[in-house]
Amino acid sequence: MDALKALADQTSHTVSTTATTVSKISFSWNYAAIGACLAVIAAALVYYVTVYSRTRPLGGDNFVGTGPDEYNLKPSGKASGYNPKANMRREGFYGGAAEGTGQPFCSQQSTEASQLYAIFDGRSLGPADTVNHDDFREFTQLLGKLCCLKKDLMSPSGIVSDTKLLDYETASDLEPVQETAARCLAQTIPQRDLDLAFDKWNKRGSELLLHLCTGAHLNETEVHNAEQLWNKLWKDVYDVANTQCIGRPGSIIAGKEQPRDPKPYSPLALMDDSPYKGFSTGLF
């Protein structure tokens, strides 16, 4: 009897130990399953972010097309017809434009620039190979330079951002506009250089505007309104530049005259000579 009782106690203890072991194994497998699920979710998120998400700032070439071509292509390579959705474009995240955006660039900085562009954008300027279309391209580029320069000068970052990718145009620029923006932000540009740059922009812009008004067959009132818009845009950007670019009165930078500043010069050989008080006939 005692032997049977001892055997029953031993069997009960064995069963209890086995149940505890199975419970621990089951508990460990639950943790392993949860960890595997979390790893799969994390891998899926990483795959989605790196493959499907666009993490480049908005602007310029960061736009990507959703279709390979603007036409539906058959397996043979022949177009089956126009597909408007194939030419749609989507953008990455937007936390502030990293480059000049709009048409013209940075047009959100000036309603006058947008209005000037709209005057000629919907009008016929003649055949595509005429000079009017090249004038419109250069004029649009010039509007963008003024607007992007204003945006860079008023930006709290103090760096050249929106003007950095704008093209240099010999007919309208004394120097690349990004160079002008950099010297302005550092306040190392003399007043004379700033005035010369803006004077050339003003003259070239006025010339292009008259060409476009003639090509678009605008009447006298429309031409007058366009000239007023241009003058207002130019003066607005010029006032901003004078405020932000010139750190001290005149062309004195850091208390020193700059090499490009106009100033009188006398050769050393004439320094000890007395002033000439006679008269010259111009013959000698």
C-alpha positions in Angstrom: 0.0 0.0 0.0 2.8 2.4 0.9 4.5 1.5 -2.3 1.4 2.3 -4.4 1.1 5.6 -2.6 4.7 6.5 -3.2 4.3 5.6 -6.9 1.2 7.8 -7.2 3.0 10.8 -5.5 6.0 10.3 -7.9 3.7 10.2 -10.9 1.9 13.3 -9.8 5.1 15.1 -9.3 6.3 14.1 -12.8 3.1 15.2 -14.4 3.3 18.5 -12.6 6.9 19.0 -13.7 6.1 18.2 -17.3 3.1 20.6 -17.3 5.3 23.4 -15.9 8.0 22.7 -18.6 5.4 22.7 -21.4 3.9 25.9 -20.0 7.4 27.6 -20.1 8.0 26.4 -23.6 4.6 27.7 -24.7 5.3 31.0 -23.0 8.7 31.3 -24.8 7.1 30.5 -28.2 4.6 33.3 -27.6 7.4 35.8 -27.1 9.2 34.5 -30.2 6.0 34.8 -32.3 5.5 38.4 -31.1 9.1 39.2 -31.9 8.8 37.7 -35.4 5.6 39.7 -36.0 7.3 43.0 -35.0 10.3 42.2 -37.2 8.1 41.6 -40.2 6.3 44.9 -39.6 9.5 46.8 -39.2 10.9 45.2 -42.4 7.7 46.2 -44.3 7.9 49.8 -43.1 11.6 50.0 -44.1 10.8 48.6 -47.5 7.9 51.0 -48.1 9.9 54.0 -47.1 12.9 53.2 -49.2 11.1 52.0 -52.3 7.7 53.7 -52.5 8.2 56.9 -50.6 9.8 60.0 -52.1 12.0 61.6 -49.5 13.6 64.4 -51.6 12.5 68.0 -51.2 10.1 69.5 -53.8 11.4 71.5 -56.7 13.0 71.1 -60.2 14.1 67.6 -61.1 12.6 66.1 -57.9 9.3 65.8 -59.7 9.0 62.3 -61.1 6.6 61.1 -63.8 4.1 58.3 -63.0 4.4 56.8 -66.5 7.3 55.9 -68.8 5.9 57.9 -71.7 3.0 60.2 -72.6 1.7 57.5 -74.9 0.4 54.0 -74.3 2.9 51.7 -75.8 2.0 48.2 -77.1 4.3 45.3 -76.7 5.5 46.0 -80.3 6.6 49.4 -79.2 4.0 51.3 -81.2 1.9 54.0 -79.6 -1.8 53.1 -79.2 -3.0 56.6 -78.4 -2.5 59.5 -76.0 -2.7 58.7 -72.3 -3.2 61.8 -70.2 -2.6 60.0 -67.0 0.8 58.7 -68.1 2.2 62.2 -68.1 1.0 63.1 -64.6 3.7 64.0 -62.1 3.8 63.5 -58.4 6.0 65.2 -55.8 7.9 64.2 -52.7 7.3 65.7 -49.3 6.9 69.4 -49.0 8.6 71.2 -46.2 9.3 74.4 -48.1 10.6 74.7 -51.6 14.3 73.8 -51.9 14.6 75.4 -55.3 12.9 78.0 -57.3 9.4 76.8 -58.1 6.5 78.1 -60.1 6.4 79.8 -63.5 8.4 82.0 -63.5 10.6 80.7 -60.7 9.7 82.0 -57.2 6.7 83.8 -58.7 4.9 83.6 -55.3 7.2 86.4 -54.2 5.7 88.9 -56.6 2.2 89.3 -58.0 3.6 91.6 -60.6 5.9 88.9 -62.0 2.9 86.5 -62.2 0.8 89.1 -64.0 3.5 89.9 -66.5 4.0 86.2 -67.3 0.2 85.7 -67.7 0.0 88.6 -70.2 2.1 86.7 -72.8 1.6 83.1 -71.7 -1.7 82.7 -73.4 -1.1 84.9 -76.4 0.2 84.0 -79.9 3.8 85.2 -80.4 4.0 83.9 -84.0 5.7 80.7 -85.3 7.8 78.7 -82.8 11.1 79.5 -84.6 10.7 83.3 -84.3 12.7 85.5 -82.0 9.6 86.4 -79.9 9.7 82.9 -78.3 13.3 83.3 -77.4 12.6 86.7 -76.0 9.7 85.3 -73.9 12.1 82.6 -72.6 14.7 85.2 -71.5 12.1 87.5 -70.1 10.6 84.6 -68.0 14.1 83.8 -66.8 14.7 87.4 -65.8 11.5 87.6 -63.9 12.5 84.4 -62.0 15.9 85.9 -61.2 14.4 89.0 -59.6 11.9 87.0 -57.6 14.4 84.3 -56.4 16.9 87.0 -55.5 14.2 88.7 -53.4 13.4 85.4 -51.7 17.0 84.6 -50.9 17.6 88.0 -49.5 14.6 87.9 -47.3 15.1 84.3 -46.2 16.0 83.9 -42.5 18.5 81.1 -43.4 21.0 83.6 -44.9 22.2 81.1 -47.6 22.0 81.0 -51.4 19.1 78.6 -52.1 16.6 79.6 -54.8 19.1 81.4 -57.1 21.7 78.7 -57.1 20.4 76.9 -60.1 19.5 79.9 -62.3 21.3 80.2 -65.6 23.7 83.0 -66.5 22.6 85.2 -69.4 25.2 87.4 -71.1 22.6 89.8 -72.4 21.1 90.6 -68.9 23.7 89.6 -66.3 26.9 91.3 -65.2 27.7 88.2 -63.1 25.8 85.0 -62.1 22.8 86.0 -60.0 23.9 83.5 -57.3 27.2 85.4 -57.0 25.3 88.6 -56.5 23.0 86.9 -53.9 26.1 85.6 -52.0 27.8 89.0 -51.9 24.6 90.6 -50.8 24.0 88.1 -48.0 27.6 88.6 -46.8 27.2 92.4 -47.3 30.4 92.6 -49.3 29.0 94.1 -52.5 29.6 97.8 -53.1 26.8 100.1 -53.9 28.2 100.7 -57.4 28.2 97.0 -58.3 24.7 96.6 -57.0 23.4 99.5 -59.0 25.2 98.4 -62.2 23.6 94.9 -61.9 20.1 96.2 -61.4 20.5 98.8 -64.1 21.4 96.2 -66.6 18.4 94.0 -65.5 16.1 97.0 -65.9 17.3 98.0 -69.3 17.2 94.4 -70.7 13.9 93.7 -69.1 12.4 96.9 -70.6 13.8 96.0 -74.0 12.4 92.5 -73.9 9.0 93.7 -72.7 8.7 96.1 -75.7 9.6 93.3 -78.1 7.0 91.0 -76.5 4.3 93.7 -76.5 4.9 94.2 -80.3 4.9 90.5 -81.0 1.7 90.0 -79.0 0.0 93.0 -80.7 -0.9 94.7 -77.4 -2.7 98.0 -77.5 -1.4 101.2 -76.0 -3.2 100.7 -72.7 -2.0 97.1 -72.3 1.6 98.2 -73.0 1.4 101.0 -70.4 0.0 98.5 -67.8 2.8 96.0 -68.6 5.5 98.7 -68.2 4.0 99.8 -64.9 4.1 96.2 -63.6 7.7 95.8 -64.7 8.8 99.0 -63.0 7.0 98.1 -59.8 8.6 94.7 -59.7 12.1 96.0 -60.4 11.8 98.8 -57.8 10.5 96.3 -55.2 13.4 94.0 -55.6 15.9 96.9 -55.8 14.6 98.3 -52.5 14.9 94.9 -50.8 18.5 94.6 -52.1 19.5 98.1 -50.9 18.2 97.2 -47.5 19.8 93.8 -47.2 23.0 94.1 -49.3 24.6 97.3 -48.2 25.8 97.1 -44.6 27.4 100.5 -44.4 26.9 103.8 -46.2 28.5 104.2 -49.6 30.9 101.5 -50.8 33.1 101.2 -47.7 33.2 97.6 -46.5 34.6 96.8 -43.1 36.1 100.3 -43.0 38.2 99.7 -46.2 37.8 100.8 -49.8 37.4 97.9 -52.2 39.7 97.4 -55.3 36.7 97.8 -57.6 35.6 101.1 -56.1 36.2 104.3 -58.1 38.6 106.6 -56.5 41.2 109.3 -57.5 44.8 108.2 -58.2 48.0 110.1 -58.5 51.4 108.6 -59.6 54.1 108.7 -57.0 56.3 110.8 -59.3 53.8 113.6 -59.1 53.3 113.7 -55.3 56.1 116.2 -54.7 55.2 118.5 -57.6 53.4 121.8 -56.9 50.0 122.4 -58.4 50.0 123.7 -61.9 48.4 127.1 -62.0 49.2 128.1 -65.6 47.3 127.8 -68.8 47.6 125.2 -71.5 46.8 125.8 -75.2 46.4 122.1 -75.8 49.2 122.1 -78.4 51.9 120.5 -76.2 
